[in-house]
Amino acid sequence: MASSTSSDAAKRAKLPSLTGLRFFAALLVFFFHSSLTDSPIPPNAPINPFADATIADWFSTAFSKAGYLGVSFFFVLSGFVLAWASKPGERFTAFIRRRLLKIFPNHVVVFAAAMILFAGAAVTSVADWLPNLFLIHTWFPQPTVNLSVNPPSWSLGSELLFYVLFPLLIIPIRKIRGNALWVWSALMVAGMVAIQLISTYLVPDTPKSTITPVSGMQFWFGYLLPLGRVFEFALGILLARVVLAGLWPKRVGFGAALALTVLGYAAALVAPFQYGFVVATIIPVAALIGATASADVEGRATFLRSRPMVWLGEVSFGFYLVQGVTIFYLRSLLGTETYSVPVALLVIAGFFCASLLGGWLLFRFVEMPAMRRFGRSRRRTQQAPAAVSEPYGSRATAPAAVPDPTAVPAPDPVPVATAGRTS
């Protein structure tokens, strides 16, 4: 039975639980990077800090697909949030300006930090790092380009494409009614399966990648190429329409969706490598986002909507962007040594605290000032200073309670020279 929530009530609802949930997706990426057996910084020593081989192997295996899950969550969430807050007739220029302001200031600051700390010594030519600066690097199949400087920033290249496509996609999706929304959602999942089938059987499987069990071209086509990730973004838009229309099934609540996510993650651990990118977990991810949003719409209390969780969700984009650079650089300062369990846990806690501090600094002193200063049209601000329309889910339209779709982070699981461990 579908939820009885009316469309009008849904449109008025804020989504604090989705904001809080966003932090856990970024945290998955953090643990993925903390568990790597090879650092991207020469001499490529282990990041995984555990000296006990059994514990180190468990830690590495347990989080080997965490980054893929986090990225997929953020891509679906991007479509969901933009569709949730969108309004017919909003100007494309205003929308794209706010979206660019949301990602580029943070990206440029972290890009510069990575270049200073370690990436500048690794890139050999301007052609390697310049596409990264402008977030077009994932259109290039060469690993020296698409994973250059700050590897987690690859996901922002997909987000940039999403922002350009959103005003085009939302128009026909608004016209879909009733159960046809579920049919189109199923077609988006079928598109994700098709991407991996093409990657498996039509994309050259040689030469093998140095960081995954598949070829470099298969990894690029099946995971990094922005066009292939549009299906997740479009699914998020469709899910928002489902919840807004009151069609989310009541029996799929947060608990059931969380259990389904655990099962999907277990499937990703044993599935053929490419199918662990998205296919194994996409239905659980969609269920988790839909169920969490539905809980917010119906006013059900969740721990995710508490003030601390909303704050963590707000800083999660900055946290996602800095955690890779923070972990890689701090681990390089520690050398090749591994540690007893208590000390290793303290090392991971130190990585976390430093990353969270960096994320907050980006949010407080880069992201928010940029949005306040440049996020509004000067002409419209002068005309209506008390009620500026912020299209497509910018912070002014939906303050702290509505999750920012950019957070994806995209988290990227940073590909590192560890077979089968790249996200």
VENRA-V695193 format. One record per backbone hydrogen bond with DSSP energy under -1.0 kcal/mol. CO is the residue of the C=O (numbers start at 1). NH is the residue of the N-H. E is the energy in kcal/mol with one decimal. If there is no record, write none. Layout:
co-><CO;CO>
nh-><NH;NH>
e-><E;E>
This chain:
co-><1;6;7;8;15;16;17;18;20;21;22;23;24;25;26;27;28;29;30;31;33;36;36;41;45;49;52;53;54;55;56;57;58;59;61;65;66;67;68;69;70;71;72;73;74;75;76;77;78;79;80;81;87;91;92;93;94;95;96;97;98;99;100;103;104;105;106;107;108;109;110;111;112;113;114;114;115;119;119;125;125;126;129;130;131;132;136;137;142;142;143;145;150;151;152;153;154;155;156;157;158;159;160;161;162;165;165;166;169;170;173;177;178;179;180;181;182;183;184;185;186;187;188;189;190;191;192;193;194;195;196;197;198;198;207;214;215;216;217;218;219;219;220;226;227;229;230;231;232;233;234;235;236;237;238;239;240;241;242;243;248;249;251;253;254;255;256;257;258;259;260;261;262;263;264;265;267;272;273;274;275;278;278;281;282;283;284;285;286;287;288;289;290;291;292;293;294;295;296;302;303;306;307;308;309;310;311;315;316;317;318;319;322;323;324;325;326;327;328;329;330;339;340;341;342;343;344;345;346;347;348;349;350;351;352;353;354;355;356;357;358;359;360;361;362;362;363;366;367;368;369;370;371;377;378;379;380;384;394;399;404;406;406;408;409;410;416;418>
nh-><250;10;11;12;19;20;21;22;23;25;26;27;28;29;30;31;32;33;34;35;36;47;48;44;39;339;56;57;58;59;60;61;62;63;64;69;70;71;72;73;74;75;76;77;78;79;80;81;82;83;84;85;90;95;96;97;98;99;100;101;102;103;104;107;108;109;110;111;112;113;114;115;116;117;118;119;120;122;123;128;129;130;133;134;136;135;139;140;145;146;147;148;153;154;155;156;157;159;160;161;162;163;164;165;166;168;169;170;173;174;176;180;181;183;184;185;186;187;188;189;190;191;192;193;194;195;196;197;198;199;200;201;202;203;216;209;219;220;221;222;223;224;225;229;230;233;234;235;236;237;238;239;240;241;242;243;244;245;247;246;3;252;253;257;258;259;260;261;262;263;264;265;266;267;268;269;271;275;276;277;280;281;282;285;286;287;288;289;290;291;292;293;294;295;296;297;298;300;299;305;306;310;311;312;313;314;315;319;320;321;322;323;326;327;328;329;330;331;332;333;334;51;344;345;346;347;348;349;350;351;352;353;354;355;356;357;358;359;360;361;362;363;364;365;366;367;368;370;371;372;373;374;375;381;382;383;384;387;398;402;407;408;410;410;408;409;418;421>
e-><-2.3;-2.2;-2.3;-1.2;-1.5;-2.3;-2.5;-1.5;-1.0;-1.2;-1.8;-2.2;-1.6;-1.2;-1.9;-2.4;-2.0;-2.4;-2.2;-1.3;-1.1;-1.3;-3.1;-2.3;-1.6;-3.3;-2.8;-2.5;-2.1;-2.8;-2.4;-2.7;-3.0;-1.3;-1.4;-1.7;-2.3;-2.5;-2.3;-2.3;-2.0;-2.2;-2.3;-2.7;-2.1;-1.4;-2.2;-2.8;-2.1;-2.0;-2.3;-1.9;-1.5;-2.0;-3.0;-1.9;-1.8;-2.0;-2.6;-2.3;-1.4;-1.2;-2.8;-2.3;-3.1;-1.9;-2.3;-2.8;-2.4;-2.0;-2.7;-2.3;-2.1;-2.6;-2.6;-2.9;-1.4;-1.2;-2.3;-1.3;-1.0;-2.8;-1.8;-1.4;-2.5;-1.4;-1.4;-1.4;-1.8;-2.7;-1.4;-1.5;-2.6;-2.1;-1.2;-1.0;-1.2;-2.0;-2.3;-1.3;-2.4;-2.3;-1.5;-2.2;-2.3;-1.2;-2.5;-2.8;-1.8;-2.0;-1.1;-1.5;-2.0;-1.5;-2.5;-1.9;-2.4;-1.8;-1.7;-1.8;-2.3;-2.0;-1.6;-2.0;-2.4;-1.9;-1.4;-2.1;-2.7;-2.2;-2.3;-2.5;-2.6;-1.5;-1.4;-2.5;-2.3;-2.2;-2.8;-2.7;-1.6;-1.2;-2.8;-1.3;-1.2;-1.4;-3.0;-2.1;-1.9;-1.6;-2.2;-2.5;-2.0;-1.8;-2.1;-2.5;-2.7;-1.9;-2.6;-1.6;-2.2;-1.5;-1.1;-2.5;-2.6;-2.3;-2.2;-2.0;-2.0;-2.0;-2.5;-2.5;-2.2;-2.2;-2.1;-1.6;-1.7;-1.3;-1.6;-1.3;-2.2;-1.1;-1.5;-2.5;-2.5;-2.5;-2.5;-2.3;-2.7;-2.7;-2.0;-2.4;-2.3;-2.0;-1.7;-2.5;-2.2;-2.4;-1.0;-1.4;-1.4;-2.5;-2.4;-2.3;-2.4;-2.1;-1.8;-2.6;-2.8;-2.2;-2.1;-2.0;-2.9;-2.7;-2.7;-2.4;-2.6;-2.3;-1.6;-1.5;-1.0;-2.9;-3.1;-2.4;-1.6;-2.2;-2.3;-2.4;-2.3;-2.3;-2.4;-2.7;-2.3;-2.2;-2.9;-2.4;-2.2;-2.6;-2.4;-2.5;-2.2;-2.3;-3.2;-2.6;-1.7;-3.1;-2.1;-1.9;-2.2;-2.6;-2.4;-2.6;-1.7;-2.6;-2.1;-1.6;-2.6;-1.2;-2.1;-1.6;-1.2;-4.7;-1.1;-9.9;-1.5;-1.1;-3.4;-2.4>
